[in-house]
Amino acid sequence: EHSWERVQTLGTYAVGEMLYMHLFSMRPDAMALFPSDVRRRYHDLLADGSVDEADIPDMLESPALKRLFSKVLNAVGCTVAGLHDMSKLVPMLLKLGMRHIHYGVEEEHWPVLGEALDLTLKDLLMDAYTTEVRLAWTTVYGFMSSIMIEGLRRAREEEARARAAMEEQVSLPSLPENAATGAVANSETASTHSVVAH
């Protein structure tokens, strides 16, 4: 797919920055999903770990955000270009979606990111962003995001089942303390009567 080659030529970091700029302009509240501790996880993977994410006053300049969004682009772009093994991609996306339960991500964030990706590619490819090219990217993104959303739903279902099981254990009736001591006292009384009777 020539559109993916073009993205790679410009660099996924640069295009990733365009992507999150569009996302945050559409949904400024999405910035709260990327606090410095989350960005630090991606920053630690950078070759140059000389700058602490907490020391970057403007998060839009974050090297970690560029890395994170370049990874999003890479995943979608490689799929558009047919470079992913689909049998491995689906389980990987499900697991990734399940992990998003810990990131505060809601299902509604995926379509917004899809719109931001659409705007980014339109700005980037201009006339080359034909109806056919757009359809390829939106179809692939829709497919990938639907699997991740399914993963998120599964994680929430598992969490709800685990919570229900814990609540059930907590609410199980237990013998009152005096009932247990009463049983001991009754058995002792019975033993005494037995001895006296003999």
HURAPE-V834473 format. One record per backbone hydrogen bond with DSSP energy under -0.5 kcal/mol. CO is the residue of the C=O (numbers start at 1). NH is the residue of the N-H. If there is no record, write none. Layout:
CO_NH + CO_NH
//
This chain:
1_4 + 1_5 + 2_6 + 3_7 + 4_8 + 5_9 + 6_10 + 7_11 + 11_15 + 12_16 + 13_17 + 14_18 + 15_19 + 16_20 + 17_21 + 18_22 + 19_23 + 20_24 + 21_25 + 22_26 + 23_27 + 27_30 + 28_31 + 29_32 + 30_33 + 31_34 + 35_38 + 35_39 + 36_40 + 37_41 + 38_41 + 38_42 + 39_43 + 40_44 + 42_45 + 43_46 + 47_49 + 52_55 + 53_56 + 55_57 + 57_59 + 58_61 + 59_62 + 62_66 + 63_67 + 64_68 + 65_69 + 66_70 + 67_71 + 68_72 + 69_73 + 70_74 + 71_75 + 72_76 + 73_77 + 74_78 + 75_79 + 76_80 + 77_81 + 78_83 + 78_84 + 79_82 + 84_86 + 85_88 + 85_89 + 86_90 + 88_92 + 89_93 + 90_94 + 91_95 + 92_96 + 93_97 + 94_98 + 95_99 + 96_100 + 97_100 + 98_101 + 99_102 + 100_103 + 100_105 + 106_109 + 107_110 + 107_111 + 108_112 + 109_113 + 110_114 + 111_115 + 112_116 + 113_117 + 114_118 + 115_119 + 116_120 + 117_121 + 118_122 + 119_123 + 120_124 + 121_125 + 122_126 + 125_128 + 126_129 + 128_130 + 130_134 + 131_135 + 132_136 + 133_137 + 134_138 + 135_139 + 136_140 + 137_141 + 138_142 + 139_143 + 140_144 + 141_145 + 142_146 + 143_147 + 144_148 + 145_149 + 146_150 + 147_151 + 148_152 + 149_153 + 150_154 + 151_155 + 152_156 + 153_157 + 154_158 + 155_159 + 156_160 + 157_161 + 158_162 + 159_163 + 160_164 + 161_165 + 162_166 + 163_167 + 164_168 + 165_169 + 166_170 + 167_171 + 168_172 + 169_172 + 176_179 + 176_180 + 177_181 + 178_182 + 179_183 + 180_184 + 181_185 + 182_186 + 183_187 + 184_188 + 185_189 + 186_190 + 187_191 + 188_192 + 189_193 + 190_194 + 191_195 + 192_196 + 193_197 + 194_198
//
